[in-house]
Amino acid sequence: MTRVRDLSRFAWLLRTYLAPHWAAVLLLVATSYLATALAALFPVLMAPILDLALGTPAAGASGVTGGLSLSTLGARVLQWLGVSAGDDRFRAILWLCVAYVAVGFAKGWLDFGNFILALWIRVRAGAAMQMDLFRHLLGLSMRFFTQHRTGELVSRLESDTRSATGGLETIVGVVLTAPLLIVFYGWLMVRTSPKLVLAALGAAVLHFGSVRLMRGPIRRLAMDQFSSFAELAARLQEAILSIRVVKSFGAEAFEIGRVARTVREVLRVNVKYGVYKHVDEPARAFVNYLVEASILLLAAWELLAGRLGAPAFFLFLYVGRAVMVQIGLLAGAYTQIQATLAASTRVIQLLALAPEVRDGAGTVGSFEDRIAVRDVSFRYDGEPVLEQVNLEIRKGEVVALVGPSGVGKSTLADLILRLYDPVQGAITIDGRDLRTLRQDSYRKLFGVVSQEALLFNATIRDNITYGREGIAEAEVVRAARVANAHDFIHEFPDGYETVVGERGTRLSGGQRQRIAIARAVVGRPPILILDEATSSLDNESERLVQQAIDRAVQGATSVVIAHRLSTVLHADTIVVLGRGRIEAVGRHAELLASSETYSRLYRVQFAEAETAERL
């Protein structure tokens, strides 16, 4: 059953990623068989050279009898070439050697061409697999990304896809061609002396047995190796991305220790994988030497008994060794296939994952009336986050979500954005259930500013226009002015062409947040979601960002998640959440009188503000 599953996975790999390059694959197969035919010519050319050099009486005889074998091969070739025993033997040997070199030269360049062609196919197949996997991952739901580390996913995108296609040229170059050479050489050997072939057959059985024995451990350890690489990549990326925290806490030694432990695990798995991958090589080498010695001994016995001529003796040794080489290549290819199957299994496992949030068939291009949240409940890993939430967000309203930390404010915003689907209830836009709509068309209605303004390592202009095509320069400048960002952008020597660094590290927190606001409003989306956009900022930055928010929400429907109540005092509707439920809905003055949670939050923050002013 396992073998059938392996073959089906391998067939899927070949069918999916080699089929688009079928012409190149056919050319590669054809040229590989041509290279095999040239390889088969070597003993054919060597046979008459040995006959002529050793002065075999039968060389060039016109009446060669018996079937074709290594004993008669030289004479048959000489006869076909029209070389007789009375001709200049050295001259004939010279031309045969020239032909031998020419065949070797042609085969060498043909092998090189096959390598380049296989590389061309493999690189494109790997790139296609990588893009398919990346596209699939982007289509998965947010829950998947919260459960997997970024470095691990990057490793699987890079290492696994490369390894999954890494053995394609081996398969084409060895698996398809080596058996032909083994059959051809074996046929010549059988025709010459069936007794001598028994040793070669024994070698093939021993090779196959040793490789079969190692198949399972090699596959398992290959998967462990990919997992350890992913773990190391995750550790390294996490440490580098969190370098400010690492340095702030003086935790360099701690991080080095964590990475060192992971590196030791990688080394352990790599060494173990290498041992299992190559442990059969000494055994196969011993088998090869044993078989070669057996062939030499039996061939010498046949030679001394007069049943084998000297040219056939040397030719038999040459062909026997060539057979052993091809058997060894097949064994190595089989091992390579195990690593390829291990990588492709990991890729297929990711591709088999289905997104929790699925696209509907409908599209939406505008927002006309309201977003309605009806009896919505949501759980995360079994833990209830929201229970029976009902809310309406009318067009043009500014709706603020407030409440203590952990009550589900951001979760509710994520549900409205449809990063998750509720486990119960429904969310509609203009009466249409979000689950009936395509996610991309729906989310284009939104501009989003998160608590942590994540920017890309690109120019300020590219960050502002991210995800929006065809944005005019005037619109970029307008968005920057709305976000209170235009003035500080012009202070940079490169202006809007300033590269902000990874995650925007070349900008201050307030500057990053204002760029994020410009990014949210640049396409004039009808709905804005601002998730605690002024948190973690100093007073001056908060003032500038709040001014930007006040301008941004004008004319747009806005959902504002507020940590500081002072930022939402003038909201059209304030929604107070507590313990996963909506406790109260109203305006500021109403809630101060009617909501215990809201009034408590207000009193605490007002007292904090007074204390800060006195200090």
Buried (B, 14 or more C-beta within 10 A) or exposed (E): EEEEEBEEBBEEBBEBBBEEBEEBBEBBBEBBEBBBBBBBBBBBBBBBBBBBBBEBEBBBBEEBEEEEBBBBBBBBBBBEBEBEBEBEBEEBBEEBEEBBEEBBEBBEEBBEBBEEBBEBBBEBBBBBBBEBBEEBBEBBBBBBBEEBBEBBBBBBBBBBBBBBBBBBBBBBBBBBBBBBBBEBBBEBBBBBBEEBBBBBEBBBEBBBEBBEEBBEBBBBBBBBBBBBBBBBBBBBBBBEBBEEEBEEEEBEEEBEEBBEEBBEBBEEBBEBBEEBBBBBBEBBEEBBEBBBEBBBEBBEBBBEEEEBBBBBBBBBBBBBBBBBBBBBBBBBBBBBBBBBBBBBBBBBEBBEEEBEBEBBEBEBEEBEEBBBBBEBBBBBEEEEBBBEBEBBBEBBBBBBBBBBEEBBBBBBBBBBBBBBBBEBBBBBBEEBBBBBBBBEBBBBBBBBBBBBBEBBBBBBBBBBBBEBEEBEEEBBBBBBBBBBBBEBBEEBEEEBEBBBEEBBEBBEBBBBBBBBBBBBBBBEBBBBBBBBBBBEBEEEBBBBBBBBBBBBBEEBBBBBBBBBBEBBBEBBBBBBBBBBBBBBBBBBEEBBEBBEBBBEBBEEBEEEEEEEEEE
